[in-house]
Amino acid sequence: MKAINVLIHGAGAMGCFYGGMLSKRGHNVTLIGRQYLVDAIKENDGLTMRYEDHDEIVPIRAFTNVKKHADEIGNVDVVFVFVKTYHTAASVADCAPVVTETTIMVTLQNGLGNKEQLEPLVTPDRMLYGVTISHSTMAAPGVVSGFSGNENNMYTSSRTITDYVKYLTDEMTAAGLPVVLSPDIDRRVFIKLCVNAVFNPISSIFRLRVGGVADECKWLVERVCGEVAALAHAEGIKLTKVELTTFVYATGQKAYPHRPSMFQDVLKRKPTEIDAISGQVVARSRQHGLEAPTCEMLHLMTKTLEKTYDLYDK
């Protein structure tokens, strides 16, 4: 096995989980995260992966940024970008010093527009993008837990799979991060976009869990699904409103008590990813001469929530 030099940019719960699993497989992993994460990893001599019956310390390096530590990190074979979507541009600038002509970029971020920001760093055959399902959480600084149900679908911008891309995805699968190389990746991205465009803003605005949105906000759900389906059709992706609505309602039942990440961000008064989700549906629809009034309303309402955090207690 040839060890891969891996950079994880955005070491939250998902980034730490992916980094930990790849490190356990024998690859050289560097995490880029907050200072408290770096401090915890140094203090514990590695990342703590917490299982139901034991903790495991995984040797791993961590820094707060790439630019100041580029010489220590060295050139990397693959960069996984797990930052929030509003940090993608800054992530591109920070990663650049260690990206070479053979580096692979991977984004599994929410929404639309991330791939396009990363593409200038690499050729299309080295740009992997897609969707993931992951349930990991940060139990404490430097401690990641909750490893269940991981699933990754991805493909390259060039629609070709090189030997090294195949090696990387095979190694991810062997590490417990199963990858399906999906030629229909844009369809899968739009399905997840629709799920996010429904549950994230509606739950945040009305303080509802996923099941509550599916049960009590059907008029909003179906309008959002119709707008995403219209955009998909305009972009040459075969998806119908019926297909999207059926998938969204099934997700609502499966994840009934779940609080979406955007809802959690709003409760913590943090910025949200609404621009990359509802905002992108609106912007891209207009490029095709379409309107997306429901997504626009949800986008503006969520942006208003963000702008008025400081007024909640006044």
C-alpha positions in Angstrom: 0.0 0.0 0.0 1.3 3.4 -1.0 0.7 6.0 1.8 -1.3 9.0 0.7 -0.4 12.5 2.0 -3.8 13.8 3.1 -4.9 17.3 4.1 -8.2 17.8 5.8 -9.2 21.5 5.5 -12.0 22.1 8.0 -11.5 19.6 10.9 -14.9 19.6 12.5 -16.7 16.4 13.3 -16.8 15.1 9.7 -13.2 16.2 8.9 -11.9 14.6 12.1 -13.8 11.4 11.3 -12.4 11.1 7.8 -8.9 12.1 8.9 -9.0 9.6 11.8 -10.2 6.7 9.6 -7.6 7.4 6.9 -4.8 7.7 9.5 -5.8 4.3 11.0 -5.5 2.9 7.5 -1.8 4.0 7.4 -2.0 7.3 5.5 -0.3 10.5 6.5 -3.0 12.9 7.6 -2.9 16.6 8.5 -5.9 18.4 10.0 -6.5 22.1 9.7 -8.9 23.3 12.4 -9.5 25.6 15.3 -6.8 26.3 17.9 -8.7 24.3 20.6 -8.6 21.3 18.3 -4.8 21.7 17.7 -4.2 22.1 21.4 -6.3 19.0 22.3 -4.5 16.8 19.7 -1.1 17.9 21.0 -2.1 17.3 24.6 -3.5 13.8 23.9 -0.7 12.8 21.4 -3.3 12.4 18.6 -7.0 12.5 17.7 -9.3 10.6 20.1 -11.8 8.4 18.3 -14.5 7.4 20.8 -16.3 4.1 20.3 -19.1 2.7 22.5 -16.8 0.6 24.7 -13.4 2.3 24.3 -11.3 5.3 23.1 -8.6 5.0 20.5 -5.8 7.6 20.1 -4.9 8.0 16.4 -1.6 9.7 15.6 -2.3 12.8 13.5 -0.9 16.3 12.9 -3.0 19.4 13.3 -2.5 23.1 12.5 -4.7 26.2 12.4 -3.7 27.0 8.8 -1.7 25.8 5.9 0.2 28.9 4.9 2.2 29.3 8.1 3.0 25.6 8.2 3.4 24.8 4.5 7.0 23.6 5.0 6.0 21.2 7.8 3.0 19.9 5.9 4.8 19.5 2.5 3.1 18.8 -0.8 -0.1 16.8 -0.5 -1.7 14.1 -2.6 -5.3 14.9 -1.7 -7.2 17.7 -0.1 -10.6 17.1 1.5 -12.4 20.4 1.9 -14.9 20.2 4.8 -15.2 23.9 5.7 -18.6 25.6 5.8 -19.5 26.8 2.4 -19.0 30.5 3.3 -15.3 29.6 4.0 -14.6 27.8 0.7 -12.9 30.8 -1.0 -10.6 31.2 2.0 -9.9 27.5 2.1 -8.8 27.6 -1.6 -6.3 30.4 -0.8 -4.9 28.7 2.2 -4.5 25.3 0.5 -2.7 26.6 -2.6 0.9 26.4 -1.2 0.8 22.6 -0.8 -1.2 21.7 -3.9 0.8 20.4 -6.9 0.0 19.3 -10.4 -0.9 15.9 -9.2 -3.0 16.8 -6.1 -6.7 15.6 -6.0 -9.3 18.0 -4.5 -12.4 16.5 -2.9 -15.5 18.4 -1.8 -18.6 16.8 -0.2 -19.9 20.1 1.1 -23.5 21.2 1.2 -25.2 23.2 -1.6 -23.9 24.4 -4.9 -20.9 26.5 -6.0 -18.1 24.8 -3.9 -16.7 22.8 -6.8 -16.5 25.8 -9.0 -14.4 27.6 -6.4 -12.0 24.7 -6.0 -11.6 23.9 -9.7 -9.0 26.6 -10.5 -6.5 24.6 -8.3 -6.6 21.4 -10.2 -7.4 19.9 -13.6 -11.0 18.5 -14.1 -9.8 14.9 -13.8 -8.5 15.7 -10.3 -11.6 17.4 -9.0 -13.8 15.0 -7.1 -17.2 16.2 -5.8 -20.3 14.6 -4.5 -22.5 13.9 -1.5 -22.0 12.1 1.8 -24.0 10.8 4.7 -22.1 10.9 8.0 -23.3 11.0 11.6 -20.1 11.8 13.5 -20.1 14.4 16.3 -17.4 16.1 18.3 -17.8 14.9 21.9 -15.1 17.3 23.1 -12.2 19.2 21.6 -10.1 16.5 19.8 -12.6 13.8 20.5 -14.8 12.5 17.7 -17.6 9.9 18.1 -20.7 8.5 16.5 -19.4 6.5 13.6 -22.4 5.0 11.8 -24.0 5.0 8.3 -21.2 6.6 6.4 -21.8 6.6 2.6 -20.1 8.6 -0.1 -21.1 9.1 -3.8 -18.7 11.1 -6.0 -17.3 11.6 -9.5 -14.8 13.8 -11.3 -15.6 17.0 -13.1 -14.0 15.5 -16.3 -16.2 12.4 -16.1 -13.1 10.2 -16.3 -11.5 8.1 -13.6 -7.7 8.0 -13.4 -5.8 5.2 -11.8 -4.9 7.4 -8.9 -8.5 8.6 -8.3 -9.5 4.9 -8.3 -6.7 4.1 -5.8 -7.8 7.0 -3.5 -11.5 5.9 -3.5 -10.5 2.2 -3.0 -8.4 3.3 0.0 -11.2 5.3 1.4 -13.5 2.3 1.1 -10.9 0.1 2.8 -10.6 2.7 5.6 -14.3 2.4 6.4 -15.4 5.4 4.2 -17.2 3.5 1.4 -17.2 5.3 -1.9 -19.4 4.7 -4.9 -18.2 6.3 -8.1 -21.4 7.6 -9.5 -21.6 8.9 -13.1 -25.0 10.4 -12.2 -23.4 12.5 -9.5 -25.1 15.8 -10.5 -28.5 14.1 -10.0 -27.5 13.0 -6.5 -26.2 16.4 -5.7 -29.5 18.0 -6.7 -31.4 15.4 -4.6 -29.4 16.4 -1.5 -29.7 20.1 -2.5 -33.5 19.7 -2.4 -33.4 18.0 1.0 -31.2 20.8 2.4 -33.4 23.5 0.7 -36.4 22.1 2.4 -35.3 21.1 5.9 -32.6 23.5 6.8 -34.3 26.9 6.4 -37.8 25.8 7.3 -36.6 24.1 10.5 -34.5 27.1 11.4 -37.3 29.6 10.8 -40.1 27.7 12.5 -37.9 25.8 15.1 -39.1 22.4 13.9 -37.3 19.1 13.8 -37.2 17.3 10.5 -40.4 15.3 11.1 -42.3 18.5 12.1 -41.3 20.1 8.8 -42.5 17.1 6.8 -45.8 16.8 8.7 -46.8 20.5 9.2 -45.2 22.4 6.3 -46.3 20.4 3.2 -47.3 23.5 1.3 -43.7 24.8 1.6 -42.1 21.4 1.0 -43.9 20.9 -2.3 -43.2 24.4 -3.5 -39.4 24.1 -2.8 -39.3 20.6 -4.5 -41.0 22.1 -7.6 -38.5 24.9 -7.8 -35.5 22.6 -7.4 -37.0 20.2 -10.0 -37.4 23.1 -12.5 -33.8 24.2 -12.0 -32.6 20.6 -12.4 -34.5 20.3 -15.7 -33.0 23.6 -16.9 -29.5 22.2 -16.2 -30.2 19.0 -18.0 -30.7 16.8 -14.9 -33.5 14.3 -15.0 -35.5 14.8 -11.8 -39.2 15.4 -11.3 -41.1 17.2 -8.6 -42.7 13.9 -7.7 -39.4 12.2 -7.3 -38.0 14.9 -5.1 -41.1 15.3 -3.0 -41.2 11.5 -2.4 -37.6 11.5 -1.3 -38.0 14.5 1.0 -41.0 13.0 2.8 -39.2 9.7 3.2 -36.2 11.5 4.6 -38.6 13.3 7.0 -39.8 10.0 8.4 -36.4 8.4 8.5 -34.8 11.3 10.4 -37.9 12.4 12.2 -36.3 13.8 15.5 -33.2 15.2 13.8 -32.3 18.9 14.1 -30.7 20.0 10.8 -27.2 21.6 11.0 -28.6 25.0 10.0 -31.2 24.9 12.8 -28.3 24.1 15.2 -26.3 27.0 13.8 -29.2 29.4 14.3 -29.6 28.3 17.9 -25.9 29.0 18.5 -26.2 32.3 16.6 -23.6 31.3 14.0 -23.6 32.1 10.3 -25.5 29.6 8.1 -24.9 28.0 4.7 -28.2 29.4 3.3 -26.4 31.3 0.5 -25.0 28.0 -1.0 -28.4 26.3 -0.7 -31.5 28.4 -1.2 -29.4 31.3 -2.5 -27.9 29.2 -5.2 -31.3 27.8 -6.2 -32.5 31.4 -6.7 -29.4 32.6 -8.5 -29.1 29.7 -10.9 -32.8 29.7 -11.6 -32.5 33.3 -12.7 -29.6 32.4 -15.0 -32.1 30.2 -16.8 -34.9 32.7 -16.9 -36.7 31.0 -14.0 -38.1 32.3 -10.7 -37.8 30.4 -7.4 -40.0 32.6 -5.1 -40.3 30.1 -2.3 -36.6 29.5 -2.0 -36.1 33.3 -2.3 -38.4 33.9 0.6 -36.7 31.2 2.8 -33.3 32.6 1.8 -34.3 36.1 2.8 -36.0 35.0 6.0 -32.9 33.0 7.1 -30.6 35.9 6.3 -32.8 38.1 8.4 -32.5 35.6 11.3 -28.7 35.9 11.0 -28.8 39.7 11.0 -31.0 39.9 14.0 -29.3 37.5 16.4 -28.3 40.4 18.7 -31.9 41.5 19.0 -33.3 38.2 20.3 -32.9 39.2 24.0 -33.8 42.9 23.6 
